[in-house]
Amino acid sequence: MARKKNKLTYEFLKGIWDENPVLISLLGLCPALAVTNSATNGLAMSLATGFVLLCSSILISLIRKIIPSQVRIAGFIVIIATFVTIADRYLAAFFPAISKDLGPFVPLIVVNCLILGRQEAFSSKNNIGRSMLDSLGMTTGFLFVLVILGAIRELLGSGTVFGLEIMGDWFNPWMVMILPPGAFFTLGILIGIVNLINNKRA
């Protein structure tokens, strides 16, 4: 029982560090780089992605035995697109400003390698419980990275975090941080730090 419990715990924890989708697997880099010019956008994108990942994982795990192998990927995409549409319309209806900031990157969740990859590699081969833990762990890891990435870029590029002023009038914002080069630079540093920690642990 303890071994099974530990295995289930690992299904969740692996997405936070050992198999972090952005820092280790390098999946979902397009939204991670494109929308993280603020912590709010990073949080919104990760929550939308997490909703799609969790719901599609549950449904695909539930019907995995009745999906013909010949149309497996096409079936996954249809299911994912359904939940992406729900997330996109929800943001547009209740959070129009955030929806506008995220632009086309919410609809593009349909082709996010993180979403489709977890369905093919995990949910289509495991039960609902393990699929839920896997998707929740991957979502937590994705959210962790996007919020930190967005907070760093927003702090250095605008002097704020989640719209709250942190730096005083003395601070001269680094405009490059809210531009694409700032995204690559910050993500590269985060990946380097994670690799350094993993090397020391090894």
Secondary structure, DSSP 4 states (H G I P E B T S, - for coil): -HHHHHHHHHHHHTTTTTT-TTTTS--SHHHHHHSTTSHHHHHHHHHHHHHHHHHHHHHHHHHTTTS-GGGHHHHHHHHHHHHHHHHHHHHHHH-HHHHHHHGGGTGGGGG-HHHHHHHHHTGGGS-HHHHHHHHHHHHHHHHHHHHHHHHHHHHHHHSEETTEE-S-TT----GGGGSHHHHHHHHHHHHHHHHHHHHHH-
